[in-house]
Amino acid sequence: MDSASPIHIFWFRRDLRIADNVGLSEALKDGLPVLPIFIFDTDILSRLEDPYDRRVDFIHQAVAALKASFQKSGSSLKVFHGNPLAIFKDLIAEYRVEKVYWNRDYEPDALKRDQEIISLLENDQIKWKSFKDQVIFEGNEVLKSNGHPYTVYTPYAKRWRMKLDQEGLDFHQAKLENLLTFEDERYISLEELGFQKTDMEYSEPIIDLEQIQQYDKLRDYPAQDGSTKIGIHLRFGTISIRECVKVALENNATWLSELIWREFFMQILYHFPRVVHESFKREYDQISWRNNPAEFALWCAGETGYPLVDAGMRELNSTGFMHNRVRMLVASFLTKHLLIDWRWGEAYFASKLNDYELASNNGNWQWAAGCGCDAAPYFRIFNPSIQQQKFDKQAEYIHKWLDEKAYTTVSPMVEHGFARERAIATYKKGLTAAK
Ligand SMILES: Cc1cc2nc3c(=O)[nH]c(=O)nc-3n(C[C@H](O)[C@H](O)[C@H](O)COP(=O)(O)OP(=O)(O)OC[C@H]3O[C@@H](n4cnc5c(N)ncnc54)[C@H](O)[C@@H]3O)c2cc1C
């Protein structure tokens, strides 16, 4: 390859696929050969404390699959490990870069990183183009008629659907023949990145239509295989959201509503980035959390004495996944039964969940604690035993994650009736003080 010939760059981030990748297909239409790149960003990786991280392993395998696909087309994927700004400086020095393409990411850290790259490119008179890819509608596209963002889900979802009816879904095909031709066999190992091999096995996502058709009937029962586990694929873009929405429209309205919840929380984070640190409803930051570290440790370990709570935490600790119904229960238990700040639970989930997504995790934790937009009212306190009766009557899920001894001999760390009264009184006191 002649490094004096002009090229375009496509930068993969949270869009690790070729099919229906908006930015990639646009870059490949734009005349010049395209060099695809991926950066294992040291700024992100250095924040992960545990070297056994399934998400890093997942990305590592997904990037390997991408690289192999490009190699079949006579090209490859250049993979870097380092700080994106420094890597772009090197790329600009090495190639005659005309334009850099990427798909937009809306998280506060990503926006900051992208702004630094934009400044560097503009300084060097290099053009750049970013695209909407990871959502159907981004930040400002679904607003109330007065131009303000929605903070309640139902009207947001109604408007979102109307807009989708009007605009429809667009799919994008990549012209791989326009990739830059080059050879690059080398691929960095997980160990070189500072991580270990985990039990995560990446494979291209397949949407199971039968499962989706049953979704509304089975999704609430943790012992059933009723939800898709597509979250990690949506997080890292190994599946297209447009493909998911098409399937949802054709097969199950409840599943579609869940995909809209994802975008609802993303637009909340976009319009109210303060929620990363603060309660959406600020008055809830007046609550005097008990924040007992020993009680938090019991919750983390799944040793609360409430079998459904404990089974959920053990599922999370051993697999990186937890069923949604149980996520709601353990979050309510932490914030209301134990009166531990929702931010502690949010951070624990962030460290463990394979499908961890800042907007959804934050939004759902604030929902459970009562302090979020459109949240569960503070006096709605799940009774863990009733939840078990309703959703795991035969204790199938519980038996999967708890041994007989843990199930039968550990007594509840706090009595439900007492915890409920204490939570209501504490919330009331905090909210009254905030007035
Ligand atoms: C305390 C708490 C924390 C959570 N943290 C996360 C998180 O970090 N990342 C995450 O993707 N989801 C999170 N959720 C939402 C939900 O639990 C998961 O999306 C879902 O369990 C993932 O399973 P699935 O992939 O089988 O999804 P399915 O049930 O098959 O749903 C399909 C997709 O819809 C989206 N979705 C479903 N439910 C929700 C929801 N309530 N809010 C936002 N999006 C939703 C997800 O992208 C999900 O993958 C959290 C929920 C709670 C109560």
The ligand as a Tripos MOL2 file, in Angstrom:
@<TRIPOS>MOLECULE
LIG
   53    58     1     0     0
SMALL
NO_CHARGES

@<TRIPOS>ATOM
      1 C1        -31.3990   -2.2580   38.6290 C.3       1 LIG1
      2 C2        -31.3850   -2.5350   37.1380 C.ar      1 LIG1
      3 C3        -30.2150   -2.3410   36.4030 C.ar      1 LIG1
      4 C4        -30.2000   -2.5730   35.0210 C.ar      1 LIG1
      5 N1        -29.0320   -2.3750   34.3360 N.ar      1 LIG1
      6 C5        -29.0170   -2.5350   32.9910 C.ar      1 LIG1
      7 C6        -27.8420   -2.3250   32.2490 C.ar      1 LIG1
      8 O1        -26.7850   -1.9590   32.7740 O.2       1 LIG1
      9 N2        -27.8870   -2.5440   30.9010 N.ar      1 LIG1
     10 C7        -29.0380   -2.9220   30.2690 C.ar      1 LIG1
     11 O2        -29.0220   -3.0980   29.0340 O.2       1 LIG1
     12 N3        -30.1680   -3.1030   30.9450 N.ar      1 LIG1
     13 C8        -30.2010   -2.9400   32.2850 C.ar      1 LIG1
     14 N4        -31.3620   -3.1670   32.9730 N.ar      1 LIG1
     15 C9        -32.5990   -3.4350   32.2240 C.3       1 LIG1
     16 C10       -32.9490   -4.9180   32.0000 C.3       1 LIG1
     17 O3        -32.8970   -5.6140   33.2010 O.3       1 LIG1
     18 C11       -32.0130   -5.5770   30.9940 C.3       1 LIG1
     19 O4        -31.9470   -4.8180   29.8000 O.3       1 LIG1
     20 C12       -32.5060   -6.9620   30.6200 C.3       1 LIG1
     21 O5        -32.6930   -7.7430   31.7650 O.3       1 LIG1
     22 C13       -31.4690   -7.6190   29.7390 C.3       1 LIG1
     23 O6        -31.9070   -8.8960   29.3970 O.3       1 LIG1
     24 P1        -32.1050   -9.2900   27.8800 P.3       1 LIG1
     25 O7        -30.9100   -8.8710   27.1110 O.co2     1 LIG1
     26 O8        -32.5090  -10.7180   27.8730 O.co2     1 LIG1
     27 O9        -33.2480   -8.3220   27.4400 O.3       1 LIG1
     28 P2        -34.7260   -8.4940   26.8940 P.3       1 LIG1
     29 O10       -35.6420   -8.6170   28.0510 O.co2     1 LIG1
     30 O11       -34.8280   -9.5270   25.8320 O.co2     1 LIG1
     31 O12       -34.9670   -7.0410   26.2570 O.3       1 LIG1
     32 C14       -34.3110   -6.6450   25.0510 C.3       1 LIG1
     33 C15       -33.4950   -5.4210   25.2570 C.3       1 LIG1
     34 O13       -34.3350   -4.3240   25.6130 O.3       1 LIG1
     35 C16       -33.6250   -3.4350   26.4680 C.3       1 LIG1
     36 N5        -34.2860   -3.3880   27.7700 N.ar      1 LIG1
     37 C17       -35.0590   -4.3290   28.3470 C.ar      1 LIG1
     38 N6        -35.5250   -3.9070   29.5360 N.ar      1 LIG1
     39 C18       -35.0120   -2.6730   29.7220 C.ar      1 LIG1
     40 C19       -35.1100   -1.7130   30.7640 C.ar      1 LIG1
     41 N7        -35.8400   -1.9150   31.8660 N.pl3     1 LIG1
     42 N8        -34.4190   -0.5660   30.6350 N.ar      1 LIG1
     43 C20       -33.6790   -0.3070   29.5380 C.ar      1 LIG1
     44 N9        -33.5510   -1.1730   28.5160 N.ar      1 LIG1
     45 C21       -34.2100   -2.3380   28.6110 C.ar      1 LIG1
     46 C22       -32.2360   -4.0120   26.6280 C.3       1 LIG1
     47 O14       -31.3910   -3.4360   25.6600 O.3       1 LIG1
     48 C23       -32.4800   -5.4900   26.3710 C.3       1 LIG1
     49 O15       -31.3310   -6.1870   26.0090 O.3       1 LIG1
     50 C24       -31.3890   -2.9710   34.3690 C.ar      1 LIG1
     51 C25       -32.5460   -3.1920   35.1140 C.ar      1 LIG1
     52 C26       -32.5510   -2.9740   36.4820 C.ar      1 LIG1
     53 C27       -33.8240   -3.1860   37.2510 C.3       1 LIG1
@<TRIPOS>BOND
     1     1     2 1
     2     2     3 ar
     3     2    52 ar
     4     3     4 ar
     5     4     5 ar
     6     4    50 ar
     7     5     6 ar
     8     6     7 ar
     9     6    13 1
    10     7     8 2
    11     7     9 ar
    12     9    10 ar
    13    10    11 2
    14    10    12 ar
    15    12    13 ar
    16    13    14 ar
    17    14    15 1
    18    14    50 ar
    19    15    16 1
    20    16    17 1
    21    16    18 1
    22    18    19 1
    23    18    20 1
    24    20    21 1
    25    20    22 1
    26    22    23 1
    27    23    24 1
    28    24    25 2
    29    24    26 1
    30    24    27 1
    31    27    28 1
    32    28    29 2
    33    28    30 1
    34    28    31 1
    35    31    32 1
    36    32    33 1
    37    33    34 1
    38    33    48 1
    39    34    35 1
    40    35    36 1
    41    35    46 1
    42    36    37 ar
    43    36    45 ar
    44    37    38 ar
    45    38    39 ar
    46    39    40 ar
    47    39    45 ar
    48    40    41 1
    49    40    42 ar
    50    42    43 ar
    51    43    44 ar
    52    44    45 ar
    53    46    47 1
    54    46    48 1
    55    48    49 1
    56    50    51 ar
    57    51    52 ar
    58    52    53 1
@<TRIPOS>SUBSTRUCTURE
     1 LIG1         1 GROUP 0 **** ****
